[in-house]
Amino acid sequence: MKEEYICRCEEITREEIEKAIADGATTLSGIKKRTRAGMGLCQGRTCRRLITQMLSKVKDPAEITPPTSRPPVRAIKIGEIVEGEDD
Amino acid sequence: MKKTAEIVVIGGGVIGTSIAYFLSKRGKKVVLVEREDLASGSSGACDIDIILQSKNPGIHLKLAMASAELYKSLSQELDFDIEYENTGGMILIEDEEQLKVMKEFVKKQKAIGLQVDLLDFKEASKLQKGLAPHLVGATYSPQDAHVNPMSLCIGFAQAAAKLGAEISLDTAIVDIKTAKGRVKSVVTNRGEIETETVVNAAGVFAPEICAMVGMSVPIKPRRGQIIVTEPVPKLVMGDVLCAKYIVAKYNPKLLEGSDDPETRLGVGLSLSQTRNGNILIGGCREFVGYNWSTTYEALTTILKHATRLVPALKEIHAIRSFAGLRPYTPDGLPLLGPVEGIEGFIMAAGHEGDGIALSPITGKIISDIILEGKTFIDIAPLSPGRFGNTEKIKAVS
């Protein structure tokens, strides 16, 4: 059985996410806290929909809350944030 | 169909799960009730520090030191990798005035038995690379440590479940029923649980639970904000704070009405690096109610402050930010122990920013109190009624 990576940034497999769901995770945030899926450089852009599909087997898709979006929109050098302030 | 439990613990953060574990370990039948999910509140929106140096010299530091001892064997005990690491930590000092404050702080901490020393700039630079040349020095303690707070919650909860605890997620407390001054049951959105003992470990939401038994508590949410970086090779030595962090923590009055955003937002450096290599850059302390938003002003102010002290951070990418609420109390100490006037109602909340550091010892103390009626330390200064806030209880029960 080949391992199927759902979250590529953090290298989290389908099996690990299934285990998190079995542990009681019913939200994307719950999956994230148990596995790190969605914590990587792309912040869940790739895996979010795949994980939502997996969650929808145990929870009504209408009830699956989207994850909190937080700044920055994409990875940005800290120096640029700080220097941008001084312009 | 009514359920029964020896003890109901309210809250699935590091405090509630720790209490559930310690009670289960000692043979008690526990039901842990959590409104959302494990680590869904403050315990999932914080950094990874177990800092002893940031604790007020007194019972606060004594509790943290006892907790630090318990941490050493916790991964093995829980049979769960909580990413604990005894890294050591330092508090950066920017000027002579801060040096004076820190000298006094260190002297008091040493008297209590903490291993802590003052370092000059050269010695500090050996421990932490990339420091700004204007720093005058730092304090250093080898006893500071790291843990992954989310893994800690899950580790405690799974270990408690293995020992027979029931972990009831997605379950909200609707009411607490009392009769003749005693706890009788808790009512949840999934049914009623008959019990004689309830532990309120609801963190920033503890006041909501207290209101159900006619008790008011002066726990207020105090927001912190943190920036997360991309994973990078080891750069941060352990827990790195700055002296301003200590001032902001213990002197909220000094922050009010300042023109300087850094002071007004209660900004103080808190740097740590997770096992995966992400650096967490904090933080601030704001009274803005139950508001979990991050703000542009705070994030930029925190980063300016951090890069002023550790310029090396400028080259690293930020990938996320988040905010969390600390359960603040007016004297900086948690509310721990039984509530007078209502038999079976026990408080374990109000740890402000020290919940992670104090979670193991809180679990031990509450289990001691429930099983033996006493613990290893006099917890009178932590009494839940110390703010004269239990007056109305008798009228309700």
Interface residues (C-beta under 8 A of the other chain):
Chain A: E10 D23 G24 A25 T26 T27 S29 G30 K33 R34 R36 M39 G40 L41 Q43 T68 R70 P71 P72 A75 I76 K77 I78 G79 I81 V82 E85
Chain B: E36 D37 L38 A39 S40 G44 M150 I154 Q158 I167 L169 D170 I227 T229 E230 N276 N278 I281 W292 T294 Y296 L299 T300 L303 K304 T307 L313 K314 E315 I316 H317 A318 I319 R320 S321 F322
